[in-house]
Amino acid sequence: MSARSLKESTVLVTGAAGFIGSHLTRALMDLGSDVVALVSDVSALYPPRLADLTGKIRLEDADLTDSYAVARVVKRVKPNYVFHLGAFTHVGRSFDRVSECTTTNIEGTRNILEALASHPPTRLVYASTSEVYGDVDVPFRETGPVNPVSPYGVSKYAAERLALIYKDAYGIPTVAIRPFNAFGPMQSPDRIIPEIIARALRGLPVEITEGVQTREFNFVSDIVAGFIKAAEADDSVLGEVINVGCGQERSMKDVASTVLELLGNPVELRVGALPYRPREIWRMYCDNSKARELLGWEPQISFEAGLVRTIEWYESESKKPDSPFFPSALCL
């Protein structure tokens, strides 16, 4: 398949109001897709990340946990392609909100799958997560073990398996993507890179753990490209689980130091000021050879180049009195 398979196709994106989902929505629009964004609680105001797309995309209002509403949307839209990104996504908060997390991620995915069983699309791309691997040995490989150590990771792994079961049982042509940490414009201010940028721009010290734990960070456009390539790929990818990540390991201390350095080191970095989260994953990065081989995907934006773009965007947002991404009261 080529990108023309998405051109003029009806594409349903769940979680379109989210960070990655909103960037994916824009990329699909650029390809010429007729994008239908599934969001919850639509009012007179567009979701902030989609506000500039008013009149350019279709919004459908349905809570993923409402099976009737989801089925109604799928029946009405009859999408050619579905990107299922809608989820409870906060790892740390999932320990305190287990019921919400599991209901949204597992039951919500089941509702999407049951609706699609009656109206199978050309391709369903399910957004899993790197968190399913947990504390297994690095680099994380799709053929290796998984051991999710948070309610979020457990719920996403259960939903991933459910999606692949429905692929076999109902013929829904599914591929599962395990994206690794993403960053870029429009990310929520409570995530690590926006948090560091926001504090530094306000002249506040940046507090982190000892920072020895490692992660990889991918500019959001690279992650989005992986999703699109999964939709465009031929049927050899059906039923596959594919890592999408750069595979470059960085300590969190190095991440914080690099962000502050690019900002001119305006504030103090207080290493060791915060405790580690429960069941901390100490090392996290992927083997991305499967994405390279099956999808022809590889990262295009370096960590530093992505940070420059991200910093410039948040600097611009900081000058707006009502930006939801740079709120006047920052509680970190």
C-alpha positions as CSV (number, residue, x, y, z in Angstrom):
1,M,0.0,0.0,0.0
2,S,1.0,3.6,-0.5
3,A,0.0,6.8,1.2
4,R,-2.7,7.1,-1.4
5,S,-4.6,4.4,0.5
6,L,-5.3,7.0,3.2
7,K,-6.0,9.8,0.8
8,E,-9.8,10.5,0.6
9,S,-10.4,7.6,3.0
10,T,-12.5,8.0,6.1
11,V,-10.2,7.7,9.1
12,L,-11.5,7.4,12.7
13,V,-9.0,8.5,15.3
14,T,-9.9,7.8,19.0
15,G,-8.0,9.9,21.4
16,A,-7.7,12.6,18.8
17,A,-7.8,15.3,21.4
18,G,-4.7,13.8,23.1
19,F,-1.1,14.7,22.5
20,I,-0.1,12.1,19.9
21,G,-3.7,11.8,18.6
22,S,-3.8,15.5,17.7
23,H,-0.5,15.4,15.8
24,L,-1.7,12.2,14.0
25,T,-4.9,14.0,13.1
26,R,-2.9,16.8,11.4
27,A,-0.7,14.4,9.6
28,L,-3.7,12.5,8.2
29,M,-5.2,15.8,7.1
30,D,-2.0,16.5,5.2
31,L,-2.4,13.1,3.5
32,G,-5.9,14.1,2.3
33,S,-7.8,11.8,4.7
34,D,-11.4,12.6,5.8
35,V,-10.6,12.6,9.6
36,V,-13.3,11.8,12.2
37,A,-12.1,12.6,15.7
38,L,-13.7,10.6,18.5
39,V,-13.6,12.7,21.6
40,S,-15.6,12.7,24.8
41,D,-17.7,15.6,26.3
42,V,-17.8,17.8,23.2
43,S,-19.3,21.2,24.0
44,A,-19.4,24.5,22.2
45,L,-15.7,24.6,22.6
46,Y,-13.3,22.5,20.6
47,P,-10.7,20.5,22.6
48,P,-7.7,22.8,22.9
49,R,-5.4,20.7,20.7
50,L,-7.9,20.7,17.9
51,A,-9.2,24.2,18.2
52,D,-7.5,25.4,15.1
53,L,-9.1,22.6,13.1
54,T,-12.7,23.8,13.6
55,G,-14.6,23.0,10.4
56,K,-11.7,21.0,8.9
57,I,-12.4,17.7,10.7
58,R,-15.5,15.9,12.0
59,L,-16.0,15.5,15.7
60,E,-17.9,12.6,17.1
61,D,-18.9,12.6,20.8
62,A,-18.7,9.3,22.6
63,D,-17.1,8.0,25.8
64,L,-15.1,4.9,25.1
65,T,-16.8,3.2,28.1
66,D,-20.2,3.7,26.6
67,S,-20.7,0.7,24.3
68,Y,-23.9,2.0,22.7
69,A,-22.4,5.4,21.9
70,V,-19.2,3.8,20.4
71,A,-21.3,1.4,18.3
72,R,-23.5,4.2,17.1
73,V,-20.4,6.3,16.0
74,V,-18.8,3.4,14.1
75,K,-22.1,2.5,12.4
76,R,-22.6,6.1,11.3
77,V,-19.0,6.8,10.2
78,K,-18.1,3.4,8.7
79,P,-14.4,4.2,8.8
80,N,-11.9,2.8,6.3
81,Y,-9.1,3.1,8.8
82,V,-9.1,3.3,12.6
83,F,-6.3,4.5,14.8
84,H,-7.2,3.6,18.4
85,L,-5.3,5.9,20.7
86,G,-8.0,6.7,23.2
87,A,-6.9,5.7,26.7
88,F,-6.2,6.7,30.3
89,T,-2.5,7.4,29.8
90,H,-0.9,8.6,33.0
91,V,1.4,5.9,34.5
92,G,1.8,7.5,37.9
93,R,-1.8,8.3,38.4
94,S,-2.9,4.9,37.4
95,F,-2.0,3.6,40.9
96,D,-4.6,5.9,42.5
97,R,-7.2,5.6,39.7
98,V,-7.0,1.9,38.9
99,S,-10.7,1.5,38.2
100,E,-10.8,4.4,35.8
101,C,-7.6,3.2,34.1
102,T,-8.7,-0.4,33.5
103,T,-12.2,0.5,32.6
104,T,-11.1,3.0,30.0
105,N,-8.3,1.0,28.5
106,I,-9.8,-2.5,28.6
107,E,-13.5,-2.0,28.4
108,G,-13.1,1.0,26.1
109,T,-11.0,-1.1,23.7
110,R,-13.5,-4.0,23.8
111,N,-16.3,-1.6,22.9
112,I,-14.3,-0.3,19.9
113,L,-13.5,-3.9,18.8
114,E,-17.1,-5.1,19.1
115,A,-18.3,-2.2,17.1
116,L,-15.7,-2.9,14.4
117,A,-16.6,-6.6,14.3
118,S,-19.8,-5.5,12.5
119,H,-18.1,-2.9,10.3
120,P,-14.5,-4.1,9.7
121,P,-12.2,-1.4,8.5
122,T,-9.3,-1.8,6.0
123,R,-6.9,-1.5,8.9
124,L,-7.1,-1.0,12.7
125,V,-3.9,0.4,14.2
126,Y,-4.0,-0.2,18.0
127,A,-1.8,2.1,20.2
128,S,-0.2,-0.1,22.8
129,T,2.7,1.3,24.9
130,S,6.3,0.6,25.9
131,E,5.1,0.3,29.5
132,V,3.9,-3.2,28.8
133,Y,7.6,-4.4,29.0
134,G,8.0,-3.2,32.6
135,D,11.3,-4.2,34.2
136,V,12.5,-6.9,31.8
137,D,16.0,-6.7,30.3
138,V,16.8,-4.1,27.7
139,P,16.6,-3.5,24.8
140,F,12.9,-4.3,24.7
141,R,12.1,-6.7,21.9
142,E,8.6,-7.7,20.7
143,T,9.5,-11.4,20.9
144,G,10.8,-11.0,24.4
145,P,9.0,-11.2,27.8
146,V,6.7,-8.5,29.2
147,N,6.2,-7.7,32.9
148,P,4.1,-4.5,33.2
149,V,4.6,-3.0,36.7
150,S,1.8,-0.4,36.8
151,P,-2.0,-0.6,36.4
152,Y,-1.6,1.4,33.2
153,G,0.9,-1.0,31.7
154,V,-1.3,-4.0,32.7
155,S,-4.4,-2.5,31.2
156,K,-2.7,-1.6,28.0
157,Y,-1.2,-5.1,27.6
158,A,-4.6,-6.6,28.3
159,A,-6.2,-4.4,25.6
160,E,-3.4,-5.2,23.2
161,R,-4.0,-8.9,23.5
162,L,-7.7,-8.4,23.2
163,A,-7.2,-6.5,20.0
164,L,-5.2,-9.4,18.5
165,I,-7.7,-11.9,19.7
166,Y,-10.5,-10.0,17.9
167,K,-8.3,-9.9,14.8
168,D,-8.3,-13.7,14.7
169,A,-11.9,-14.2,15.9
170,Y,-13.6,-11.5,13.8
171,G,-11.2,-10.8,11.0
172,I,-10.5,-7.2,12.0
173,P,-7.2,-6.5,10.2
174,T,-5.1,-5.3,13.2
175,V,-1.6,-4.2,13.9
176,A,-0.4,-3.1,17.3
177,I,2.2,-0.4,17.8
178,R,4.2,0.0,21.0
179,P,5.3,3.6,20.9
180,F,8.1,4.7,23.2
181,N,8.2,8.1,25.1
182,A,7.2,11.0,22.9
183,F,7.6,14.7,23.3
184,G,6.9,17.9,21.4
185,P,4.5,20.8,21.1
186,M,1.0,20.5,22.7
187,Q,2.1,18.0,25.3
188,S,0.4,18.3,28.7
189,P,2.4,20.5,31.2
190,D,2.6,17.7,33.8
191,R,4.9,15.6,31.6
192,I,8.6,15.7,32.2
193,I,9.9,17.8,29.3
194,P,7.1,20.4,29.3
195,E,7.4,20.6,33.1
196,I,11.1,21.3,33.0
197,I,10.6,23.9,30.3
198,A,7.7,25.6,32.1
199,R,9.6,25.8,35.4
200,A,12.7,27.2,33.8
201,L,10.8,29.8,31.9
202,R,9.2,30.9,35.2
203,G,12.5,31.1,36.9
204,L,11.7,28.1,39.2
205,P,14.2,25.5,40.2
206,V,13.7,22.1,38.6
207,E,13.5,19.2,41.0
208,I,14.0,15.6,39.9
209,T,14.9,12.2,41.4
210,E,18.5,11.0,41.4
211,G,17.8,10.6,37.7
212,V,19.7,7.4,37.1
213,Q,16.7,5.7,35.5
214,T,16.8,5.8,31.7
215,R,14.3,6.3,28.9
216,E,14.3,7.1,25.3
217,F,12.6,10.2,23.9
218,N,11.1,10.5,20.4
219,F,9.9,13.7,18.7
220,V,6.2,13.3,18.2
221,S,6.3,13.5,14.4
222,D,8.5,10.3,14.3
223,I,5.9,8.4,16.5
224,V,3.1,9.6,14.2
225,A,5.0,8.5,11.1
226,G,5.2,5.0,12.7
227,F,1.4,4.9,13.1
228,I,0.8,6.0,9.5
229,K,3.3,3.5,8.1
230,A,1.5,0.7,10.0
231,A,-1.8,1.7,8.3
232,E,-0.1,1.9,4.9
233,A,1.8,-1.4,5.1
234,D,0.8,-4.5,3.3
235,D,-1.0,-7.4,5.0
236,S,2.2,-9.0,6.2
237,V,2.0,-6.8,9.3
238,L,-1.4,-8.0,10.4
239,G,-1.3,-9.5,13.9
240,E,2.1,-8.1,14.5
241,V,3.3,-6.1,17.5
242,I,5.8,-3.5,16.5
243,N,8.0,-1.2,18.6
244,V,8.2,2.4,17.4
245,G,11.1,4.2,19.1
246,C,14.6,5.5,18.4
247,G,16.3,3.0,20.7
248,Q,18.7,5.6,22.2
249,E,18.9,5.4,26.0
250,R,19.2,8.5,28.1
251,S,19.3,9.0,31.9
252,M,16.6,11.3,33.2
253,K,19.3,13.4,34.8
254,D,20.8,13.9,31.3
255,V,17.4,14.7,29.9
256,A,16.8,17.5,32.5
257,S,20.4,18.8,32.1
258,T,20.1,19.0,28.3
259,V,16.8,20.8,28.4
260,L,18.2,23.4,30.8
261,E,21.4,23.8,28.8
262,L,19.4,24.6,25.6
263,L,17.5,27.2,27.7
264,G,20.8,28.7,28.8
265,N,20.8,27.1,32.3
266,P,18.4,29.8,33.8
267,V,17.6,27.9,37.0
268,E,19.0,25.4,39.4
269,L,18.6,21.6,38.8
270,R,18.0,19.9,42.1
271,V,18.9,16.3,41.6
272,G,17.6,13.9,44.3
273,A,14.8,16.3,45.5
274,L,12.0,13.9,44.5
275,P,11.5,10.2,45.3
276,Y,11.3,7.5,42.7
277,R,7.8,6.4,41.7
278,P,6.5,3.0,42.9
279,R,7.9,0.1,41.0
280,E,10.3,2.3,39.0
281,I,11.5,0.9,35.7
282,W,15.2,1.6,35.7
283,R,16.0,1.1,32.0
284,M,13.8,1.5,29.0
285,Y,14.7,1.6,25.4
286,C,13.7,-0.5,22.4
287,D,15.1,-2.7,19.6
288,N,13.4,-1.0,16.6
289,S,14.7,-3.4,13.9
290,K,11.1,-4.8,13.3
291,A,9.8,-1.3,12.6
292,R,12.7,-0.7,10.2
293,E,12.1,-4.0,8.4
294,L,8.3,-4.3,8.3
295,L,7.4,-0.6,8.1
296,G,10.4,1.0,6.5
297,W,10.3,3.3,9.5
298,E,13.2,5.1,11.1
299,P,13.5,8.2,13.3
300,Q,14.1,11.5,11.5
301,I,14.4,14.1,14.3
302,S,17.2,14.0,16.8
303,F,16.6,14.5,20.5
304,E,18.3,17.9,20.5
305,A,16.6,19.1,17.3
306,G,13.2,18.1,18.7
307,L,14.0,19.9,22.0
308,V,14.8,23.1,20.1
309,R,11.4,22.9,18.4
310,T,9.6,22.1,21.6
311,I,11.2,24.9,23.6
312,E,10.4,27.4,20.9
313,W,6.8,26.3,21.0
314,Y,6.4,26.6,24.8
315,E,8.2,29.9,24.8
316,S,5.5,31.2,22.4
317,E,2.8,29.7,24.5
318,S,4.2,31.3,27.6
319,K,3.4,34.7,26.1
320,K,-0.3,33.9,25.9
321,P,-2.4,34.8,28.9
322,D,-4.8,31.9,28.5
323,S,-2.7,29.0,27.2
324,P,-3.8,25.6,28.5
325,F,-0.3,24.4,27.9
326,F,1.3,27.1,30.0
327,P,-1.3,27.7,32.8
328,S,-1.0,30.7,35.0
329,A,-1.0,28.5,38.1
330,L,1.6,25.8,37.7
331,C,1.3,23.2,40.4
332,L,4.2,20.8,40.1
